[in-house]
């Protein structure tokens, strides 16, 4: 009975140590992956916004027309 208890405690201790080591290694990698995803998402959204305001797009023409109207009204 004493040997079985020792092996059980050794197995539990090994699982705890391996879990701690994996957490120490994978934890920072998880946060690094989140940061990379946030940066890539920001670059993607910036590109979409910039493209939607490019010269010749409907949005850009509306902005220019509104600016022209505003300037004419406030002379």
N, C-alpha and C positions, 0 to 999 in steps of 0.2 A: 504493500500500500504506500509506503514511504517513497519508493522509486517512482511510482505512477504520479504521485503528487508533485515530485520534483520535476518530472518531465512535463507535466501540465503547466507548472509555473514557468519553466524554461520556454515552453512554446508561447505562452501568453506574453512573456517578456520579450521574446523575439519579435512577435507581431507588433508590440508597442514600439520597439526600437526601429523596426523597418518602417512602420507608419510615420514615425517622427522624422526619419531621414528622408523619406519620400515627400513628406509635407515641406521639409526645409528646402528640397530641391525644386519641387513642382510648384510650390506656392508663388515664388517670385516669377517663374515662367508664366503662370496664369495671369498675373498682373501686367507683365510685359505684353502678353497677347492682347489684353484689354486696351492697353495704351496704343498698341499698333492699330487695332481695329478703330479706335477713336480717331487717330490721325488720318487713316485711310478714308474713313467716313467724312471727315472734315474736308479733305482734299477733294473728294468726289462731289460733295455739296457745293464747295466753292467753284468747281469747274462747271457744274450745272447752272449755278446762278450767273456766272460770268458769261456763259454761252447764251443764256436767255436774254441778257442785256447787250448782246453784241450788236454792232451797227447793222441796220437793215431788218432787225427782227420787229415784230409787231409791238412788243413791249417797249423797245427803244424808241420807236416812232411815236408811241403814245406819250412817253416821258418828254421827248423833244417838243411835241405839240403842246403839252401842258406848260412847259417852260416858256414857250413862245407866247402863249395866251397870258401867262402870269406877267411877263415882261410888258406886253402891250397894255394890260390893265393897270399897271403900276407906273406909268410914265409920269 
